[in-house]
């Protein structure tokens, strides 16, 4: 299984596709598929059957997974997309933004 540079609750920017340039928070990371679900990005319309929660049924807009290669972490200092370097301090792994050298929390 590959290690990914993106984690849940990270702020990311979309680099390619119809949502290019949008930023959002990562809601979920699908490691095996190397995809992430990002808030407000790649919205698709799904049809829903009537249920107890939604007795009317109908259509609902949902975020679809987007490939990790099309996402880049946002630098906490400048707000621009950046690459990530990894630093090991004992057992802790610290991610550092390449652009500003700032730690990504």
C-alpha positions in Angstrom: 0.0 0.0 0.0 1.4 3.4 -1.0 2.0 6.2 1.5 0.0 9.3 0.6 1.0 13.0 1.1 -2.6 14.0 1.8 -4.5 13.2 5.0 -8.0 13.9 6.4 -8.7 17.5 7.3 -5.9 18.9 5.1 -6.7 21.9 2.9 -6.0 21.0 -0.7 -6.1 22.7 -4.1 -7.3 20.9 -7.3 -4.6 21.0 -10.0 -6.6 19.4 -12.9 -10.1 18.8 -14.1 -13.2 20.9 -14.3 -12.8 22.0 -10.7 -9.2 23.2 -11.3 -8.2 26.0 -8.9 -10.8 25.2 -6.2 -9.7 24.6 -2.6 -11.4 22.5 0.0 -11.0 20.4 3.1 -10.4 16.6 2.7 -13.3 14.7 4.2 -12.1 11.2 3.5 -9.0 9.5 2.0 -9.5 6.3 0.1 -6.0 4.8 0.3 -6.4 1.7 -1.8 -7.9 3.7 -4.7 -5.5 6.6 -4.2 -8.4 9.0 -4.1 -9.8 11.6 -1.8 -13.2 13.2 -1.2 -12.9 17.0 -1.0 -15.5 19.3 0.3 -17.3 21.2 -2.5 -15.2 19.6 -5.3 -16.3 17.2 -8.0 -20.0 17.5 -7.2 -22.2 14.8 -8.9 -25.9 14.2 -8.9 -27.1 10.9 -7.5 -30.6 9.6 -7.6 -31.9 8.4 -4.2 -34.7 5.9 -3.5 -37.4 7.0 -1.0 -36.3 6.0 2.5 -37.2 6.8 6.1 -34.6 9.6 6.1 -35.7 10.9 2.8 -39.4 9.9 2.2 -39.6 11.9 -1.1 -36.5 10.3 -2.8 -35.3 12.3 -5.8 -31.8 13.7 -6.6 -29.0 14.7 -4.3 -25.7 16.4 -4.9 -22.7 14.5 -3.5 -18.9 14.9 -3.6 -17.3 12.2 -5.7 -13.7 11.0 -5.1 -10.9 12.7 -7.0 -7.5 11.2 -7.7 -4.7 12.2 -5.3 -2.4 13.2 -8.2 -4.8 16.0 -9.1 -4.6 17.5 -5.6 -1.9 19.5 -3.9 -1.6 20.6 -0.3 -2.1 24.3 0.4 0.8 26.1 2.0 -0.4 27.3 5.5 1.6 30.6 5.1 1.0 31.7 1.5 -2.2 29.8 0.6 -0.7 28.5 -2.6 -0.2 24.9 -3.6 3.0 23.3 -2.4 4.9 20.1 -2.5 5.7 18.3 0.8 8.9 17.1 2.4 8.8 14.6 5.3 11.1 14.9 8.3 11.4 12.3 11.0 11.8 13.3 14.6 12.1 10.1 16.6 8.9 8.2 15.9 7.0 11.4 14.8 6.6 12.2 11.1 6.5 15.9 10.4 5.3 17.2 7.0 6.9 20.5 5.8 5.7 22.7 3.0 8.5 23.1 0.4 7.5 26.7 -0.5 7.7 28.3 3.0 9.4 25.7 5.1 6.4 25.8 7.5 5.1 22.7 9.3 1.8 21.3 8.0 -0.5 20.3 10.9 
